[in-house]
Amino acid sequence: MIQSMEQIATTYFIGAIFIDELQHLNAAKTGGKDNMLNFFVNLINAIGIPVVFIGTNPMVELFADVLRNARRACGLGIYDFKQPNEHDPAWDLLVEAIWEYQWVNTVTPLTPAIRATLYDLTQGVTDFLAKLMILGQRYAIQSNIETLTEEVFKHVADTKMKLLKPLVAVLRSRDPKKMRKFEDLMPTDDQLNAMMEDAGVSTTESRLSVLRQVKNNGTPVVVPDITAQTPQAPATKAAHTRSTISATIAQEADPVDILRKACWLQVDPLEFSDAYRKSA
């Protein structure tokens, strides 16, 4: 199939392939997930055009546990659509654009109160906003109200969209523990942090323990336990940590080790560019 796809892509000048709803692979049984991911890897290597993977947040788990899958998924960067806040410029632009599509007899101006109601009832989810506008107008027309008001949207949210109320309530709470009950709501950053915790490398202490095992001319390098020290101002602690880490990483001869330790410690590897160039 890959050879046929490659020939078709070349013949018809296909610009890219978009593979949507990838999170469904999490439910695949009897090796189906691994076989499909292997197919994607071979497809990317052979077809010669961009392959874009699209899915909800649980898709992260598909790529994070296998190096080659994660490497290819990050080849051109990851675009993470985060939940916008109420005053996000992109959210305001979307609300203003969708508000132009009113089919009721009495066109209502977009007031700050209506903006606040729309965000409160959708929590920035674009699909919820579209459904709320469609169902709100249908209800307004059928009930002869013929205008869009806050009361109309609240009624629709309580009746026609009541199945979404638990999800909206969780988003409104911003509570990660509650979000874990709904896998689609869990932000990708929180998912990755949870995976790091499972791997034992999430806290500052566990990251620093890696450097404590590094030896300099046979002598262990001592890295201060900053987690046990008296809390300092953030800028002071950050400067102290970078200084200590820089001295430790500079002892590394392998540039891969330099970058790996910088990533573990969530610091910019460019800070150690001199040590990197020398070792490279």
N, C-alpha and C positions, 0 to 999 in steps of 0.2 A: 504493500500500500504506500509506503514512503516513496518508492521510486515513481509510482504513478502520480502522487501528490506533487513531487518535485517537477515532473514533466508538465503537469497542468499549470502549476504556478509560473513556470517559465513561458509556456505557450500563451497564456492569457494575461501575463504581466500583473499577477496578483501582488499587491503591495504589502500585505501583512495578513496574518491569521490570528483571529481573536478566539480564545477558548474560554467560554463563560461558564458560570455555575460550578467552578472547579471544586468547591467545598464538598460537593456530593461524593467525591472520591473517599471521604472519610468513612462513609458507610459501606464501601466495597468489601466483599468477603473473599475468602480463599485466594488471596494473592492478587486480586483484581487491581488494587491500588498500586502495588509495586509494578505490575505489568504495564499499567497505563502510564505511570511516571517514566518507566524505561522507554516506552514508545515516544513520549514527549522529548526525552533526551536525544534519542536517535533522530527524531524529526528535526529538532533544532540544528543538529550537526549537519544534516543533509540538505534541507530544503533551501537554505540560502536567503530567506526573508525573515523579517521580525515575527516572532511568535509571542503574543501577549496573553498572559493568564489573568483572568478576572474571577473574583469570587468574594464572598463575605469573609469576615475576619478569621473563622476557623480554618481557612485555607493555609494560614501560616504554618500549622502543624504538618502539612504535607511536605514542606520544603525544608523545615528547620532541622530535621533529624538525619538527613542524608546530605553529605557535603556537595556532591555533584549537582543535586537538585537545587540546593540553596544557591550555589555559585551561578548556575544558569538563570535562576529566577531573579537574581540581583544583577544580571549582566548589564541592563540598561537602567537600573534603579527601580525602586518601589515607590508607587504613588499611593499613599494611604489617605483615604477620605475620612477625615476626623469629624466628629460631631461639632457643628458650629455653635458658637454662643449666640445669644439673642441679638447682639449688635454687630455680628460679623458682616463686613461689607458684602461678601458673596451671598450670604443669606438675605440681606436686605434687597440686593439686586434681584434675586429669584422671586421674593415675595412681590416686589413691584411689577415684575414681568408677568407673573401668573394672575395678578389682580386685574390686569387689563382684560382678561377673558371673563367677562360677566355677561350672562344671557338673561338675567332677570330684568324686569321692566324698569326698575328704579336702580340706577347705578350709584353705588355707595363709594364715597372717597375713602382712601386708605388712611385711617387715623392711627395715632400711636396706640390707642387702646386695642384696636383690631390687630395691629402688629403683635402686641404682647400676647393677645389671646391665641393667635395662630401659632406662635412659638411655644406657648405653654401647652397646647394640645398636641403638638407634633414633636417638640424637643429637637427641632432642626433636621428631622428625617424628611428628605425630599419626597419620598413616596407617600408618606403620611400627609404631607401638605397637599399633594395633588389629589389624593382621595378625599381629603376634607373639603377642598374646593368643589369637586365634582358632586359629592353627596350633599354638601351644603346648598348648592344651587338647585339640585333636584328637589330637595325638601322645601326650599323657599318657593319654587314654582308650583309644586303639587299642593302646598298648603295655602296658596294665594297670598303669601307674605310678600313675595316679589322684591325682596331686598335682602342683602347680606348684612347680618348684624352679629355681635358677639354671642347673643342668645341663640341664634341659629346654629352657629358653629359648636357651641357647648352642647346643644341638644343632639346634634348629629354625632358628636364624639361619645355621648352617653348612651346612644341607642344604636346607630348604624355601625359604629366603630368600637363597640364596647369590648370586643375581643382583644383590641390593642391597648386597652387601658392599663393592664399590668405591665406591659413593656414600656409604655410612656412613663408610668410611675417610677419604674426602675431607672430609666434615663434621667428623670427629673431628680432623683435622689443622688446621682453621681456616686453611688456606693459600689465599689468593685466587687464586694462579696455578693451583693444582690445580682450584679451583672453576670457573675459566673453561672447563675442558674439558667441564663439564656445565652447560648454560645455565640449567637450572631451579634450580641450586644457587647461582648467583651472586646475592649480596644486591643489592637495588635501589640501595643507597648506592654500592656498588662499581661497578655499571653506570653510574650517573650520573657518578661521578668519571672513569670511563674515557671517557665521552662528552665530558666537559669537557676531558680531556687531548687528545682528538682535535681539539677546537675551539680548543685553545691557551690556555685560560683557567683551568687547574687550579691552578697553583702561585701562591704569594704574589707572586713576581716578575712573572708575567704579568698578574695582577690590578692590581698597582701600576703597571705600564707604561701601563695605560689612563689612570690619573690623571696620569701625567707629561705626557700630551698635552693636559691641560686648561690653558687660558690664563686669566690674571687680568689684565684690562685690557691685553691684548696681550702680556703677559709670561708665559712658561711657569712653571707652578707646580712647584717643586722638591720632590719627595717622596723622603726618604732611602731608600736601598736597604737595608732591614732584613735582607734575606737574606744580605748580605755582611758584616754586623756581627758582632762577637764575641757568641756566645750569651749571652743574659741570662735572668734568671728569667722564667718565663712571664707573671706578673702585670705585671712592668715592661714587657716587650715589648708586651703587649696594650694597656696604658695609653698607651704612646708611640704605637702605631699608631693607636688611636682618636683621639687628640688631633690627629695629623697629618691623618688622613682627614677629621675633622670640619671642620678649617680649610679643607680643599680642597673638600669637598662644599658648604660654606656659600656658595661663590662661584657655585654653579649657580643659574640663574634658572628652569630648567624643573624642576618637581617630579618629572616622570617620570625625568629624568636623575639626580636625587637618589636615588630609590628604586632605579634600575637599578645605580648604582655601589655603593650599600650592599649590594645582593644579590650583586654580583660579588665583593665583598670579604668576604662572609659576616659582616656585622655587622648589628646591629639598627638599622633605619632610624629607630626611635623616639628613638635617641640624637640625631638631627638634626631633631627635631620643630620646633624653633624656626625653623631655616632652611627647613624644609619649609613651615610655615605662612606665613612671610614671602613665599616665592616663589609659593606657591599663591594 
